[in-house]
Amino acid sequence: MTVEAEAEAEVPAPRSVADVQGTYGDYGRLIPVTVHFDDLDSLGMLHNARYPLLVERAWNELWREYGFTFDGDWAAAGDFCNVVRELLISYEAPVDRPGAYAAHLWLERLGNTGLTYGFRLCSADGEVTYARGTRVLVRLDAETLRPTRWSDRFRACARELLRSAD
């Protein structure tokens, strides 16, 4: 399904944070995020640069649940030694107040050295989408800074987040 068709498709919305079935199928995770007053711009809307930041924080929380963390040591970072190759985001509705929201996270593609994840910044129940996008990451070897393969453990965890190609 194209991004345009996906944006126009009418699909039922989930009713709880634990239930992401219905919005885009049975995939991904809904991770709670918080918008603070100081995240809003001078017009009282979530600043455009905050959307990817909230999503990044949600991904860090999700990977932490799987036991992957970064403590500042790139040599020991393993799969967390990665860089962003591409970030695409479309803004669909303004977030115009602080409070509880969610990031719907999933993987679109898992390659040998790279991956593409999909995301939506949405209401806490997943009903309203404020922004959606994709981000491409490439895993790097900490010494050479060249692409290197994701670990088997990471790949096993990541497969659970893959969106089916239906």
N, C-alpha and C positions, 0 to 999 in steps of 0.2 A: 504494500500500500504506500502510495506517495505521501509526502508530508502534507501536501495540499488536501488530498483525500482524507487523510487522518484528521486534519484540523476541521473538516466539514462533517465528518461522520458523527452521527448522533448515537451515543452509546450510554448505557446506564452508568450512574456514578456509584462508587462504594459508599457505604454508610458509616464505616468506622475506620480508624487508623489501621486496625489489624486486617481489614478486608480491602485488598486492591483489585479483587476480581470485578470485572465489569467495565472499568475505565478503558483499558486497552487489552483486556484478556487476563488470563491467570499468570501474571509474571511480575517480578520486581518486588520492591519493598517500599513502604511508606514510612519515612523517618521524620519524627517531629523536629521542627526548627522554630526559632523564636525571632521575630522582628522587633527590634528595640526602637524607641523613639529617635535615638540618634542615627538610625539607619535611614531615616526619611530625609528627603532633600528639602529645599526651600519652598517647594510647592506642596509639601506634606505627603509625598509619594516615595515609596521605596526607591532609592537611587539605583540606576541601572547597573552599576558595578557591584551592588550588594547581592543581586540574584545569584550570580555564579559563586560568590563567597558563601552564601547560605547552602548552596548545593555541595560545595567542596567540604564544608563542615559536616554535612549529613553523610557524605561518602566516608569521611574519616571515622565517624561514629559507627557506620556499618562495618567497615573493615576492622575496627577495634573489636566488634562483636565476634569476628572470625579469628581474632588473636593477632592481627597485623597492626603494628604501631611503629612510630618513628620517634626516636629520642634524641635526634640531632647528629647521630653518627652515620654518615652516608655509607661507610664501608660495611656497617652492620645492618643497614636499612633493607637490604634484600629487595623484595618486590616494591618497596616504597621508594626506591631510587628510580624515579621515572620523571618524565617531562611531558608537558602538554604540547602536542603537535598542532591541534586545531580545536577551536571552541566556536560552536554555532549556537546562537540563542535567538529566539523570537519572543517578543513581549506581547502578551495577548490582552491583559487587563491590569490596571494599576493596583498595587497593594497600597492602600491609603490610610492604614492605621497599624500601630504596633500590636503584637499579640502572637497567638499560637497559629502556626501554619505547618506545612509538611513538604518534604521533598520525596517525590516518587522516583525511585532509582531502579535501573536495570542495565544489563549489558546487551548491546546490539550485536557485538562481534567480539570474539576472543581469538586473537592470532597468536603466533609464536612469541613475538616480541612486543606486540601492540594490542590495544583493545579500544573499542568504541563503546562508551556508555551513553545511555539516554537518560533524560531527566525531565521532570515537570516540577515547578514550584507551584504548590496548590494550597487550597484551604486545608485545615487540619483533618477534615474527613475525606479529602480527595475529590470533593464535588466540583470545586471551581479551579480552573487552571489559570494561573497568572503569567507563566512563562514556560517554555519548553525548549529543549535543545539536545545537542550531542557534544561530546568531548572526546578527543582521541588522545590516548596516552601511549608513550613508548617507554618500555623498561630499559634502563641503562646499567651497564657494568660500572660500578663506582670508581674503578681505577682508570679504565680506558675511555669512559663516557660514550661508549659505542653500544648500540642496541644489543640486548641479550635476552635469552628466553625467560619467561615467567617460570617460577618454581612449580613443581608438581602440586604442592599443597595449595598454592594460590590458585592454580588452574582448576583444581577440584572445587574450591569454594566459589570461584567465579562462574563455573558452569551452572551452579544453582540459581544464578541471577540472569542467565541468558534468556532472552526473549525468543520464543519459538518463531520459526520462519513461516507461520501459517498465513 
